[in-house]
Amino acid sequence: FGDQRQMVLHYFLADDTIEIREVIPPNSGRDAAPVFVKRGRLPKNVDPLKQPGVQTDRTVLNVFGPMGHGGRYILDSLKTGAQALEYYNDADLTLGTAPTR
């Protein structure tokens, strides 16, 4: 524990996604699973882990009666309650510097 590891950051210009891989030297005794962060959009500000059901992509607008069996509800198809997340893009990454927030 506490050993330093070499990582390579791949940035894909086509879709603004980032992948971070670990460089594993031959005969190092490490498992061959070098993906540290799988390819995807990387948010700038990460909130602490939320409880299940707290953060969803759908919002219940109105509830008529009790939730569950027999109740009626309307889902927000326009996602008006969604929070806008800011992701890293090509302007935030410069060779030889730390990523900007």
Jmol script that loads the backbone (N, CA, C; Angstrom):
load data "model"
ATOM      1  N   PHE A   1       0.832  -1.185   0.000  1.00  0.00           N
ATOM      2  CA  PHE A   1       0.000   0.000   0.000  1.00  0.00           C
ATOM      3  C   PHE A   1       0.870   1.240   0.000  1.00  0.00           C
ATOM      4  N   GLY A   2       0.390   2.272  -0.636  1.00  0.00           N
ATOM      5  CA  GLY A   2       1.124   3.506  -0.674  1.00  0.00           C
ATOM      6  C   GLY A   2       2.112   3.593  -1.818  1.00  0.00           C
ATOM      7  N   ASP A   3       2.176   2.563  -2.664  1.00  0.00           N
ATOM      8  CA  ASP A   3       3.109   2.642  -3.789  1.00  0.00           C
ATOM      9  C   ASP A   3       2.525   3.485  -4.920  1.00  0.00           C
ATOM     10  N   GLN A   4       3.400   4.174  -5.617  1.00  0.00           N
ATOM     11  CA  GLN A   4       2.958   5.018  -6.723  1.00  0.00           C
ATOM     12  C   GLN A   4       2.789   4.161  -7.975  1.00  0.00           C
ATOM     13  N   ARG A   5       1.777   4.498  -8.745  1.00  0.00           N
ATOM     14  CA  ARG A   5       1.505   3.772  -9.977  1.00  0.00           C
ATOM     15  C   ARG A   5       1.434   4.756 -11.132  1.00  0.00           C
ATOM     16  N   GLN A   6       1.886   4.311 -12.276  1.00  0.00           N
ATOM     17  CA  GLN A   6       1.875   5.164 -13.460  1.00  0.00           C
ATOM     18  C   GLN A   6       0.535   4.995 -14.172  1.00  0.00           C
ATOM     19  N   MET A   7      -0.107   6.129 -14.476  1.00  0.00           N
ATOM     20  CA  MET A   7      -1.399   6.138 -15.160  1.00  0.00           C
ATOM     21  C   MET A   7      -1.285   6.907 -16.468  1.00  0.00           C
ATOM     22  N   VAL A   8      -2.130   6.533 -17.431  1.00  0.00           N
ATOM     23  CA  VAL A   8      -2.211   7.228 -18.712  1.00  0.00           C
ATOM     24  C   VAL A   8      -3.640   7.696 -18.881  1.00  0.00           C
ATOM     25  N   LEU A   9      -3.810   8.994 -19.157  1.00  0.00           N
ATOM     26  CA  LEU A   9      -5.129   9.569 -19.369  1.00  0.00           C
ATOM     27  C   LEU A   9      -5.359   9.668 -20.879  1.00  0.00           C
ATOM     28  N   HIS A  10      -6.406   9.003 -21.360  1.00  0.00           N
ATOM     29  CA  HIS A  10      -6.791   9.096 -22.777  1.00  0.00           C
ATOM     30  C   HIS A  10      -7.992  10.015 -22.867  1.00  0.00           C
ATOM     31  N   TYR A  11      -7.884  11.035 -23.715  1.00  0.00           N
ATOM     32  CA  TYR A  11      -9.010  11.939 -23.949  1.00  0.00           C
ATOM     33  C   TYR A  11      -9.448  11.769 -25.406  1.00  0.00           C
ATOM     34  N   PHE A  12     -10.732  11.518 -25.617  1.00  0.00           N
ATOM     35  CA  PHE A  12     -11.269  11.282 -26.946  1.00  0.00           C
ATOM     36  C   PHE A  12     -12.003  12.535 -27.414  1.00  0.00           C
ATOM     37  N   LEU A  13     -11.444  13.188 -28.415  1.00  0.00           N
ATOM     38  CA  LEU A  13     -12.009  14.434 -28.920  1.00  0.00           C
ATOM     39  C   LEU A  13     -13.370  14.235 -29.573  1.00  0.00           C
ATOM     40  N   ALA A  14     -13.622  13.072 -30.123  1.00  0.00           N
ATOM     41  CA  ALA A  14     -14.860  12.836 -30.859  1.00  0.00           C
ATOM     42  C   ALA A  14     -16.100  13.016 -29.990  1.00  0.00           C
ATOM     43  N   ASP A  15     -16.021  12.582 -28.727  1.00  0.00           N
ATOM     44  CA  ASP A  15     -17.212  12.662 -27.876  1.00  0.00           C
ATOM     45  C   ASP A  15     -16.929  13.194 -26.471  1.00  0.00           C
ATOM     46  N   ASP A  16     -15.782  13.842 -26.259  1.00  0.00           N
ATOM     47  CA  ASP A  16     -15.416  14.432 -24.960  1.00  0.00           C
ATOM     48  C   ASP A  16     -15.450  13.419 -23.821  1.00  0.00           C
ATOM     49  N   THR A  17     -14.965  12.217 -24.069  1.00  0.00           N
ATOM     50  CA  THR A  17     -14.903  11.209 -23.019  1.00  0.00           C
ATOM     51  C   THR A  17     -13.453  11.014 -22.584  1.00  0.00           C
ATOM     52  N   ILE A  18     -13.292  10.506 -21.362  1.00  0.00           N
ATOM     53  CA  ILE A  18     -11.973  10.313 -20.765  1.00  0.00           C
ATOM     54  C   ILE A  18     -11.878   8.880 -20.259  1.00  0.00           C
ATOM     55  N   GLU A  19     -10.694   8.304 -20.416  1.00  0.00           N
ATOM     56  CA  GLU A  19     -10.408   6.978 -19.887  1.00  0.00           C
ATOM     57  C   GLU A  19      -9.050   7.045 -19.208  1.00  0.00           C
ATOM     58  N   ILE A  20      -8.923   6.453 -18.028  1.00  0.00           N
ATOM     59  CA  ILE A  20      -7.652   6.430 -17.316  1.00  0.00           C
ATOM     60  C   ILE A  20      -7.241   4.976 -17.149  1.00  0.00           C
ATOM     61  N   ARG A  21      -6.036   4.655 -17.652  1.00  0.00           N
ATOM     62  CA  ARG A  21      -5.510   3.292 -17.601  1.00  0.00           C
ATOM     63  C   ARG A  21      -4.213   3.260 -16.800  1.00  0.00           C
ATOM     64  N   GLU A  22      -4.004   2.140 -16.149  1.00  0.00           N
ATOM     65  CA  GLU A  22      -2.765   1.942 -15.401  1.00  0.00           C
ATOM     66  C   GLU A  22      -1.748   1.247 -16.303  1.00  0.00           C
ATOM     67  N   VAL A  23      -0.512   1.718 -16.249  1.00  0.00           N
ATOM     68  CA  VAL A  23       0.569   1.076 -16.997  1.00  0.00           C
ATOM     69  C   VAL A  23       1.141  -0.022 -16.108  1.00  0.00           C
ATOM     70  N   ILE A  24       0.982  -1.269 -16.539  1.00  0.00           N
ATOM     71  CA  ILE A  24       1.459  -2.403 -15.751  1.00  0.00           C
ATOM     72  C   ILE A  24       2.723  -2.949 -16.407  1.00  0.00           C
ATOM     73  N   PRO A  25       3.888  -2.851 -15.717  1.00  0.00           N
ATOM     74  CA  PRO A  25       5.115  -3.384 -16.303  1.00  0.00           C
ATOM     75  C   PRO A  25       5.075  -4.911 -16.361  1.00  0.00           C
ATOM     76  N   PRO A  26       5.784  -5.502 -17.312  1.00  0.00           N
ATOM     77  CA  PRO A  26       5.807  -6.960 -17.387  1.00  0.00           C
ATOM     78  C   PRO A  26       6.438  -7.582 -16.139  1.00  0.00           C
ATOM     79  N   ASN A  27       5.941  -8.737 -15.756  1.00  0.00           N
ATOM     80  CA  ASN A  27       6.425  -9.493 -14.593  1.00  0.00           C
ATOM     81  C   ASN A  27       6.337  -8.703 -13.291  1.00  0.00           C
ATOM     82  N   SER A  28       5.315  -7.846 -13.155  1.00  0.00           N
ATOM     83  CA  SER A  28       5.162  -7.061 -11.932  1.00  0.00           C
ATOM     84  C   SER A  28       4.325  -7.790 -10.882  1.00  0.00           C
ATOM     85  N   GLY A  29       3.653  -8.853 -11.299  1.00  0.00           N
ATOM     86  CA  GLY A  29       2.820  -9.596 -10.369  1.00  0.00           C
ATOM     87  C   GLY A  29       1.445  -8.989 -10.168  1.00  0.00           C
ATOM     88  N   ARG A  30       1.095  -7.981 -10.940  1.00  0.00           N
ATOM     89  CA  ARG A  30      -0.228  -7.354 -10.824  1.00  0.00           C
ATOM     90  C   ARG A  30      -1.197  -8.003 -11.795  1.00  0.00           C
ATOM     91  N   ASP A  31      -2.481  -7.930 -11.455  1.00  0.00           N
ATOM     92  CA  ASP A  31      -3.509  -8.460 -12.335  1.00  0.00           C
ATOM     93  C   ASP A  31      -3.567  -7.643 -13.622  1.00  0.00           C
ATOM     94  N   ALA A  32      -3.988  -8.287 -14.685  1.00  0.00           N
ATOM     95  CA  ALA A  32      -4.067  -7.621 -15.994  1.00  0.00           C
ATOM     96  C   ALA A  32      -5.428  -6.952 -16.174  1.00  0.00           C
ATOM     97  N   ALA A  33      -5.796  -6.077 -15.264  1.00  0.00           N
ATOM     98  CA  ALA A  33      -7.030  -5.286 -15.361  1.00  0.00           C
ATOM     99  C   ALA A  33      -6.637  -3.824 -15.224  1.00  0.00           C
ATOM    100  N   PRO A  34      -6.063  -3.244 -16.277  1.00  0.00           N
ATOM    101  CA  PRO A  34      -5.440  -1.933 -16.133  1.00  0.00           C
ATOM    102  C   PRO A  34      -6.384  -0.741 -16.192  1.00  0.00           C
ATOM    103  N   VAL A  35      -7.690  -0.934 -16.336  1.00  0.00           N
ATOM    104  CA  VAL A  35      -8.599   0.205 -16.454  1.00  0.00           C
ATOM    105  C   VAL A  35      -8.891   0.756 -15.061  1.00  0.00           C
ATOM    106  N   PHE A  36      -8.463   2.000 -14.812  1.00  0.00           N
ATOM    107  CA  PHE A  36      -8.699   2.663 -13.532  1.00  0.00           C
ATOM    108  C   PHE A  36     -10.048   3.368 -13.551  1.00  0.00           C
ATOM    109  N   VAL A  37     -10.331   4.125 -14.640  1.00  0.00           N
ATOM    110  CA  VAL A  37     -11.631   4.762 -14.858  1.00  0.00           C
ATOM    111  C   VAL A  37     -12.052   4.417 -16.276  1.00  0.00           C
ATOM    112  N   LYS A  38     -13.207   3.752 -16.401  1.00  0.00           N
ATOM    113  CA  LYS A  38     -13.645   3.357 -17.738  1.00  0.00           C
ATOM    114  C   LYS A  38     -14.065   4.581 -18.550  1.00  0.00           C
ATOM    115  N   ARG A  39     -14.090   4.411 -19.861  1.00  0.00           N
ATOM    116  CA  ARG A  39     -14.364   5.528 -20.765  1.00  0.00           C
ATOM    117  C   ARG A  39     -15.755   6.094 -20.526  1.00  0.00           C
ATOM    118  N   GLY A  40     -15.802   7.405 -20.349  1.00  0.00           N
ATOM    119  CA  GLY A  40     -17.065   8.097 -20.130  1.00  0.00           C
ATOM    120  C   GLY A  40     -16.803   9.570 -19.891  1.00  0.00           C
ATOM    121  N   ARG A  41     -17.865  10.326 -19.781  1.00  0.00           N
ATOM    122  CA  ARG A  41     -17.723  11.752 -19.478  1.00  0.00           C
ATOM    123  C   ARG A  41     -17.401  11.891 -18.002  1.00  0.00           C
ATOM    124  N   LEU A  42     -16.394  12.687 -17.697  1.00  0.00           N
ATOM    125  CA  LEU A  42     -15.908  12.841 -16.326  1.00  0.00           C
ATOM    126  C   LEU A  42     -16.410  14.164 -15.759  1.00  0.00           C
ATOM    127  N   PRO A  43     -17.274  14.125 -14.728  1.00  0.00           N
ATOM    128  CA  PRO A  43     -17.781  15.375 -14.155  1.00  0.00           C
ATOM    129  C   PRO A  43     -16.695  16.122 -13.389  1.00  0.00           C
ATOM    130  N   LYS A  44     -16.775  17.447 -13.401  1.00  0.00           N
ATOM    131  CA  LYS A  44     -15.787  18.271 -12.694  1.00  0.00           C
ATOM    132  C   LYS A  44     -15.999  18.218 -11.189  1.00  0.00           C
ATOM    133  N   ASN A  45     -17.213  18.353 -10.749  1.00  0.00           N
ATOM    134  CA  ASN A  45     -17.522  18.348  -9.318  1.00  0.00           C
ATOM    135  C   ASN A  45     -18.307  17.087  -8.999  1.00  0.00           C
ATOM    136  N   VAL A  46     -17.720  16.243  -8.170  1.00  0.00           N
ATOM    137  CA  VAL A  46     -18.368  14.985  -7.817  1.00  0.00           C
ATOM    138  C   VAL A  46     -18.948  15.123  -6.416  1.00  0.00           C
ATOM    139  N   ASP A  47     -20.243  14.900  -6.307  1.00  0.00           N
ATOM    140  CA  ASP A  47     -20.905  14.925  -5.005  1.00  0.00           C
ATOM    141  C   ASP A  47     -20.679  13.594  -4.300  1.00  0.00           C
ATOM    142  N   PRO A  48     -20.832  13.570  -2.980  1.00  0.00           N
ATOM    143  CA  PRO A  48     -20.728  12.295  -2.272  1.00  0.00           C
ATOM    144  C   PRO A  48     -21.776  11.309  -2.781  1.00  0.00           C
ATOM    145  N   LEU A  49     -21.532  10.050  -2.542  1.00  0.00           N
ATOM    146  CA  LEU A  49     -22.420   8.994  -3.003  1.00  0.00           C
ATOM    147  C   LEU A  49     -23.809   9.160  -2.397  1.00  0.00           C
ATOM    148  N   LYS A  50     -24.815   9.139  -3.233  1.00  0.00           N
ATOM    149  CA  LYS A  50     -26.194   9.329  -2.784  1.00  0.00           C
ATOM    150  C   LYS A  50     -26.833   7.985  -2.459  1.00  0.00           C
ATOM    151  N   GLN A  51     -27.853   8.022  -1.624  1.00  0.00           N
ATOM    152  CA  GLN A  51     -28.610   6.825  -1.301  1.00  0.00           C
ATOM    153  C   GLN A  51     -29.430   6.392  -2.516  1.00  0.00           C
ATOM    154  N   PRO A  52     -29.762   5.125  -2.641  1.00  0.00           N
ATOM    155  CA  PRO A  52     -30.565   4.675  -3.776  1.00  0.00           C
ATOM    156  C   PRO A  52     -31.899   5.412  -3.843  1.00  0.00           C
ATOM    157  N   GLY A  53     -32.247   5.906  -5.022  1.00  0.00           N
ATOM    158  CA  GLY A  53     -33.515   6.590  -5.238  1.00  0.00           C
ATOM    159  C   GLY A  53     -33.479   8.081  -5.001  1.00  0.00           C
ATOM    160  N   VAL A  54     -32.395   8.612  -4.438  1.00  0.00           N
ATOM    161  CA  VAL A  54     -32.325  10.045  -4.166  1.00  0.00           C
ATOM    162  C   VAL A  54     -32.095  10.820  -5.463  1.00  0.00           C
ATOM    163  N   GLN A  55     -31.189  10.326  -6.297  1.00  0.00           N
ATOM    164  CA  GLN A  55     -30.887  10.990  -7.557  1.00  0.00           C
ATOM    165  C   GLN A  55     -31.389  10.102  -8.695  1.00  0.00           C
ATOM    166  N   THR A  56     -32.384  10.573  -9.390  1.00  0.00           N
ATOM    167  CA  THR A  56     -32.939   9.821 -10.510  1.00  0.00           C
ATOM    168  C   THR A  56     -33.010  10.715 -11.733  1.00  0.00           C
ATOM    169  N   ASP A  57     -33.191  10.092 -12.882  1.00  0.00           N
ATOM    170  CA  ASP A  57     -33.305  10.875 -14.097  1.00  0.00           C
ATOM    171  C   ASP A  57     -34.747  11.289 -14.379  1.00  0.00           C
ATOM    172  N   ARG A  58     -35.681  10.854 -13.556  1.00  0.00           N
ATOM    173  CA  ARG A  58     -37.083  11.216 -13.727  1.00  0.00           C
ATOM    174  C   ARG A  58     -37.590  11.895 -12.458  1.00  0.00           C
ATOM    175  N   THR A  59     -38.513  12.817 -12.606  1.00  0.00           N
ATOM    176  CA  THR A  59     -39.094  13.531 -11.481  1.00  0.00           C
ATOM    177  C   THR A  59     -40.600  13.298 -11.480  1.00  0.00           C
ATOM    178  N   VAL A  60     -41.152  13.005 -10.313  1.00  0.00           N
ATOM    179  CA  VAL A  60     -42.597  12.852 -10.182  1.00  0.00           C
ATOM    180  C   VAL A  60     -43.188  14.244 -10.008  1.00  0.00           C
ATOM    181  N   LEU A  61     -44.061  14.651 -10.942  1.00  0.00           N
ATOM    182  CA  LEU A  61     -44.636  15.990 -10.888  1.00  0.00           C
ATOM    183  C   LEU A  61     -45.829  16.063  -9.943  1.00  0.00           C
ATOM    184  N   ASN A  62     -46.795  15.197 -10.113  1.00  0.00           N
ATOM    185  CA  ASN A  62     -48.006  15.232  -9.296  1.00  0.00           C
ATOM    186  C   ASN A  62     -48.347  13.827  -8.832  1.00  0.00           C
ATOM    187  N   VAL A  63     -48.879  13.755  -7.634  1.00  0.00           N
ATOM    188  CA  VAL A  63     -49.288  12.464  -7.098  1.00  0.00           C
ATOM    189  C   VAL A  63     -50.758  12.549  -6.726  1.00  0.00           C
ATOM    190  N   PHE A  64     -51.546  11.637  -7.241  1.00  0.00           N
ATOM    191  CA  PHE A  64     -52.967  11.549  -6.914  1.00  0.00           C
ATOM    192  C   PHE A  64     -53.181  10.283  -6.117  1.00  0.00           C
ATOM    193  N   GLY A  65     -53.354  10.395  -4.838  1.00  0.00           N
ATOM    194  CA  GLY A  65     -53.543   9.226  -3.998  1.00  0.00           C
ATOM    195  C   GLY A  65     -52.212   8.701  -3.493  1.00  0.00           C
ATOM    196  N   PRO A  66     -52.238   7.580  -2.812  1.00  0.00           N
ATOM    197  CA  PRO A  66     -51.003   7.030  -2.243  1.00  0.00           C
ATOM    198  C   PRO A  66     -50.093   6.476  -3.343  1.00  0.00           C
ATOM    199  N   MET A  67     -48.796   6.578  -3.110  1.00  0.00           N
ATOM    200  CA  MET A  67     -47.839   6.001  -4.057  1.00  0.00           C
ATOM    201  C   MET A  67     -47.937   4.485  -4.004  1.00  0.00           C
ATOM    202  N   GLY A  68     -47.653   3.841  -5.091  1.00  0.00           N
ATOM    203  CA  GLY A  68     -47.682   2.389  -5.116  1.00  0.00           C
ATOM    204  C   GLY A  68     -48.979   1.888  -5.717  1.00  0.00           C
ATOM    205  N   HIS A  69     -49.511   0.870  -5.138  1.00  0.00           N
ATOM    206  CA  HIS A  69     -50.713   0.218  -5.673  1.00  0.00           C
ATOM    207  C   HIS A  69     -51.924   1.148  -5.580  1.00  0.00           C
ATOM    208  N   GLY A  70     -52.532   1.436  -6.707  1.00  0.00           N
ATOM    209  CA  GLY A  70     -53.726   2.267  -6.724  1.00  0.00           C
ATOM    210  C   GLY A  70     -53.461   3.752  -6.873  1.00  0.00           C
ATOM    211  N   GLY A  71     -52.250   4.208  -6.671  1.00  0.00           N
ATOM    212  CA  GLY A  71     -51.934   5.621  -6.800  1.00  0.00           C
ATOM    213  C   GLY A  71     -51.603   5.980  -8.240  1.00  0.00           C
ATOM    214  N   ARG A  72     -51.742   7.244  -8.574  1.00  0.00           N
ATOM    215  CA  ARG A  72     -51.410   7.709  -9.916  1.00  0.00           C
ATOM    216  C   ARG A  72     -50.388   8.823  -9.817  1.00  0.00           C
ATOM    217  N   TYR A  73     -49.506   8.878 -10.789  1.00  0.00           N
ATOM    218  CA  TYR A  73     -48.477   9.897 -10.798  1.00  0.00           C
ATOM    219  C   TYR A  73     -48.132  10.256 -12.239  1.00  0.00           C
ATOM    220  N   ILE A  74     -47.524  11.427 -12.410  1.00  0.00           N
ATOM    221  CA  ILE A  74     -47.107  11.910 -13.722  1.00  0.00           C
ATOM    222  C   ILE A  74     -45.593  12.107 -13.676  1.00  0.00           C
ATOM    223  N   LEU A  75     -44.903  11.509 -14.632  1.00  0.00           N
ATOM    224  CA  LEU A  75     -43.455  11.667 -14.709  1.00  0.00           C
ATOM    225  C   LEU A  75     -43.106  12.856 -15.603  1.00  0.00           C
ATOM    226  N   ASP A  76     -42.066  13.571 -15.230  1.00  0.00           N
ATOM    227  CA  ASP A  76     -41.619  14.737 -15.969  1.00  0.00           C
ATOM    228  C   ASP A  76     -40.781  14.285 -17.164  1.00  0.00           C
ATOM    229  N   SER A  77     -41.357  14.304 -18.361  1.00  0.00           N
ATOM    230  CA  SER A  77     -40.631  13.870 -19.548  1.00  0.00           C
ATOM    231  C   SER A  77     -39.661  14.940 -20.047  1.00  0.00           C
ATOM    232  N   LEU A  78     -39.828  16.191 -19.632  1.00  0.00           N
ATOM    233  CA  LEU A  78     -38.931  17.268 -20.052  1.00  0.00           C
ATOM    234  C   LEU A  78     -37.736  17.422 -19.121  1.00  0.00           C
ATOM    235  N   LYS A  79     -37.735  16.695 -18.024  1.00  0.00           N
ATOM    236  CA  LYS A  79     -36.649  16.709 -17.034  1.00  0.00           C
ATOM    237  C   LYS A  79     -36.368  18.124 -16.531  1.00  0.00           C
ATOM    238  N   THR A  80     -37.408  18.830 -16.126  1.00  0.00           N
ATOM    239  CA  THR A  80     -37.253  20.201 -15.645  1.00  0.00           C
ATOM    240  C   THR A  80     -36.545  20.269 -14.297  1.00  0.00           C
ATOM    241  N   GLY A  81     -36.570  19.215 -13.514  1.00  0.00           N
ATOM    242  CA  GLY A  81     -35.907  19.216 -12.216  1.00  0.00           C
ATOM    243  C   GLY A  81     -34.488  18.701 -12.264  1.00  0.00           C
ATOM    244  N   ALA A  82     -33.980  18.365 -13.453  1.00  0.00           N
ATOM    245  CA  ALA A  82     -32.632  17.813 -13.563  1.00  0.00           C
ATOM    246  C   ALA A  82     -31.583  18.876 -13.273  1.00  0.00           C
ATOM    247  N   GLN A  83     -30.498  18.457 -12.634  1.00  0.00           N
ATOM    248  CA  GLN A  83     -29.399  19.366 -12.333  1.00  0.00           C
ATOM    249  C   GLN A  83     -28.375  19.282 -13.461  1.00  0.00           C
ATOM    250  N   ALA A  84     -27.905  20.430 -13.903  1.00  0.00           N
ATOM    251  CA  ALA A  84     -26.907  20.465 -14.973  1.00  0.00           C
ATOM    252  C   ALA A  84     -25.529  20.167 -14.392  1.00  0.00           C
ATOM    253  N   LEU A  85     -24.867  19.147 -14.917  1.00  0.00           N
ATOM    254  CA  LEU A  85     -23.525  18.805 -14.480  1.00  0.00           C
ATOM    255  C   LEU A  85     -22.515  19.370 -15.461  1.00  0.00           C
ATOM    256  N   GLU A  86     -21.388  19.804 -14.933  1.00  0.00           N
ATOM    257  CA  GLU A  86     -20.315  20.325 -15.769  1.00  0.00           C
ATOM    258  C   GLU A  86     -19.260  19.239 -15.920  1.00  0.00           C
ATOM    259  N   TYR A  87     -18.882  18.947 -17.169  1.00  0.00           N
ATOM    260  CA  TYR A  87     -17.934  17.880 -17.462  1.00  0.00           C
ATOM    261  C   TYR A  87     -16.629  18.466 -17.996  1.00  0.00           C
ATOM    262  N   TYR A  88     -15.538  17.697 -17.863  1.00  0.00           N
ATOM    263  CA  TYR A  88     -14.265  18.107 -18.435  1.00  0.00           C
ATOM    264  C   TYR A  88     -14.365  18.090 -19.952  1.00  0.00           C
ATOM    265  N   ASN A  89     -13.725  19.080 -20.594  1.00  0.00           N
ATOM    266  CA  ASN A  89     -13.655  19.109 -22.046  1.00  0.00           C
ATOM    267  C   ASN A  89     -12.219  19.404 -22.460  1.00  0.00           C
ATOM    268  N   ASP A  90     -11.994  19.579 -23.752  1.00  0.00           N
ATOM    269  CA  ASP A  90     -10.628  19.748 -24.244  1.00  0.00           C
ATOM    270  C   ASP A  90      -9.960  21.027 -23.741  1.00  0.00           C
ATOM    271  N   ALA A  91     -10.715  22.047 -23.426  1.00  0.00           N
ATOM    272  CA  ALA A  91     -10.137  23.298 -22.931  1.00  0.00           C
ATOM    273  C   ALA A  91      -9.596  23.159 -21.504  1.00  0.00           C
ATOM    274  N   ASP A  92     -10.058  22.162 -20.760  1.00  0.00           N
ATOM    275  CA  ASP A  92      -9.627  21.969 -19.372  1.00  0.00           C
ATOM    276  C   ASP A  92      -8.341  21.165 -19.250  1.00  0.00           C
ATOM    277  N   LEU A  93      -7.930  20.518 -20.331  1.00  0.00           N
ATOM    278  CA  LEU A  93      -6.763  19.643 -20.279  1.00  0.00           C
ATOM    279  C   LEU A  93      -5.624  20.238 -21.099  1.00  0.00           C
ATOM    280  N   THR A  94      -4.476  20.416 -20.454  1.00  0.00           N
ATOM    281  CA  THR A  94      -3.284  20.932 -21.110  1.00  0.00           C
ATOM    282  C   THR A  94      -2.112  20.028 -20.742  1.00  0.00           C
ATOM    283  N   LEU A  95      -1.243  19.736 -21.684  1.00  0.00           N
ATOM    284  CA  LEU A  95      -0.098  18.866 -21.415  1.00  0.00           C
ATOM    285  C   LEU A  95       0.805  19.442 -20.343  1.00  0.00           C
ATOM    286  N   GLY A  96       1.173  18.609 -19.378  1.00  0.00           N
ATOM    287  CA  GLY A  96       2.108  19.026 -18.355  1.00  0.00           C
ATOM    288  C   GLY A  96       1.513  19.784 -17.183  1.00  0.00           C
ATOM    289  N   THR A  97       0.198  19.957 -17.147  1.00  0.00           N
ATOM    290  CA  THR A  97      -0.436  20.663 -16.034  1.00  0.00           C
ATOM    291  C   THR A  97      -1.522  19.801 -15.411  1.00  0.00           C
ATOM    292  N   ALA A  98      -1.978  20.197 -14.254  1.00  0.00           N
ATOM    293  CA  ALA A  98      -3.089  19.509 -13.601  1.00  0.00           C
ATOM    294  C   ALA A  98      -4.397  19.963 -14.245  1.00  0.00           C
ATOM    295  N   PRO A  99      -5.412  19.089 -14.319  1.00  0.00           N
ATOM    296  CA  PRO A  99      -6.703  19.497 -14.887  1.00  0.00           C
ATOM    297  C   PRO A  99      -7.316  20.629 -14.090  1.00  0.00           C
ATOM    298  N   THR A 100      -7.909  21.593 -14.787  1.00  0.00           N
ATOM    299  CA  THR A 100      -8.548  22.737 -14.126  1.00  0.00           C
ATOM    300  C   THR A 100      -9.959  22.374 -13.712  1.00  0.00           C
ATOM    301  N   ARG A 101     -10.447  23.046 -12.680  1.00  0.00           N
ATOM    302  CA  ARG A 101     -11.831  22.809 -12.240  1.00  0.00           C
ATOM    303  C   ARG A 101     -12.641  23.884 -12.804  1.00  0.00           C
TER     304      ARG A 101
END
end "model"
wireframe off; spacefill off
backbone 0.3
color backbone group
